Amino acid sequence: MSSSATSDTGTSSGLAQIGVTGLAVMGSNIARNFARHGYTVAVHNRSVAKTDALIAEHGHEGRFIRTETIAEFVAALERPRRVLIMVKAGAPTDAVINELADAMEPGDIIIDGGNARYTDTIRREQALAERGLHFVGAGISGGEEGALNGPSIMPGGPKESYEALGPMLEAISAHVDGVPCCTHIGPDGAGHFVKMVHNGIEYSDMQLIGEAYQLLRDGLGLSAAQIADVFTEWNAGDLDSFLVEITAEVLRQVDAKTGKPLVDVIVDEAEQKGTGRWTVQSALDLGVPVTGIAEAVFSRALSGSVAQRRAAAGLTSGTLGQKPSDATKFTEDVRRALYASKIIAYAQGFNQIQAGSAEYGWNVKPGDLATIWRGGCIIRAKFLNRIKEAFDADPNLPTLIAAPYFRDAVEAGIDSWRRVVVTATELGIPVPGFASALSYYDALRTERLPAALIQGLRDYFGAHTYARIDAPREARFHTLWSGDRSEVSA
């Protein structure tokens, strides 16, 4: 196969190794990525104009087979047929899956590369398995640039389907140190579940970066350009990551119309597409505290609560403290607090993945995720190598912050972290991400929590029983609160 082959504007039976349907920017870019790697790609879109635009603009990049109908599209694929769907999640995805399934044969593979809810993926995989078809829910991270130049790919589905599909996905994925940022995650919904949590961590990461920016802006009075310089410096150290890197770029951007920093003319209402909410909803179902991700989701919702924010504008702040007198010291405190909070966000995300894997029997390997997230994806960061090392040393690590490197990193930053949260509170600057991460850390390390009182209250009004510290954990007791208040075995 030659990546310099020309496009085929007609239809040819059984020539393409992969088909892509849904040619918006993500779909077009990933089709081009396949073609650039020497694969012949059958392309299809409900609007044929998008197919023609792809061929006209990028046909020279490799070999494409233009198709207009699903029948032509399927006929252009070699067996087992491999079709990647890149359409809007939900009903549109179901519609395309059903149309493809009717035209395909047992053993063929349908891959959903969108941000599907993992429970939908489980349902779809079961339904298609009954028809003899393989269904792969593949999380793809990296945005438009990643789709074209190398994303991080998280495919789930049957293990045997990865044998036919994996080499192609690994070829187009990002590579770090020669290792592809793609691996088989686990059966049915595992791939989309992991991508969902990845996005949840991304929410938290961005919220923490936003809080650091606001602390430097409102706490020190730094300009956007000055804060950009701070983030550039931070990106040369432990915080080296894609998001910190592009934060500096966004802060340096000047608005052509007003001459002001672009960040100062963007409306401060952060939108969301749903994966963050799904992450929190799933964590609630699994009983896993992902407080940092939840605060990030709620912070976006609060930013968009326009009526409430307008009604609250001008409410008293109380007596505020003095701004930090030592800008250098405060900036370093914010850096350390950001790093410690970031560690908590990843720790919570990996705990959720471990819980989901146990719940659904997926056998997801956390170290593999740290490996494939090192490149291509939005949350790629230098310290993912450290996460991989931690899980290599202990695959059943109960929490990331118990690993030596991360324990030391948090301990090194704990005093700075506390000072930042206190200073933010005194200045009236909201830091829900920093504060909730610190509270989570303090709760984990606290020997005795107020949950004992909560359980006593539950027993009082609802006879929910409790365990005793001097009895086996499985033994349950109840106090006769409305009687003589003696204790009985439950």
Salt bridges, closest charged atoms under 4 A:
ASP8 OD2 - ARG63 NH2 3.62
ASP52 OD1 - ARG66 NE 2.52
GLU57 OE1 - HIS58 NE2 3.75
GLU61 OE1 - ARG32 NE 2.81
GLU61 OE2 - ARG36 NH2 3.40
GLU61 OE2 - HIS58 ND1 3.33
GLU68 OE2 - ARG66 NH2 2.74
GLU78 OE2 - ARG82 NH2 2.85
ASP94 OD2 - ARG123 NH2 3.29
ASP94 OD1 - ARG124 NE 2.83
ASP102 OD1 - ARG131 NH2 2.81
GLU105 OE1 - ARG79 NE 3.19
GLU105 OE1 - ARG81 NH1 3.53
ASP108 OD2 - ARG81 NH1 2.84
ASP112 OD2 - ARG124 NH1 3.66
ASP120 OD1 - ARG123 NH2 3.55
ASP177 OD2 - ARG374 NH1 3.57
ASP205 OD2 - LYS342 NZ 2.86
ASP218 OD1 - ARG217 NE 2.77
ASP229 OD1 - ARG252 NH2 3.01
ASP268 OD2 - ARG309 NH2 2.58
GLU332 OE2 - ARG335 NH2 2.72
GLU332 OE2 - ARG336 NE 2.97
ASP333 OD2 - LYS329 NZ 3.71
ASP333 OD2 - ARG419 NE 2.94
GLU389 OE1 - ARG386 NH1 3.81
ASP392 OD2 - LYS388 NZ 2.68
ASP442 OD1 - ARG418 NH2 2.74
ASP442 OD1 - ARG445 NE 2.86
ASP459 OD1 - HIS478 ND1 2.76
ASP470 OD1 - ARG468 NE 2.87
GLU487 OE2 - ARG468 NH1 3.19
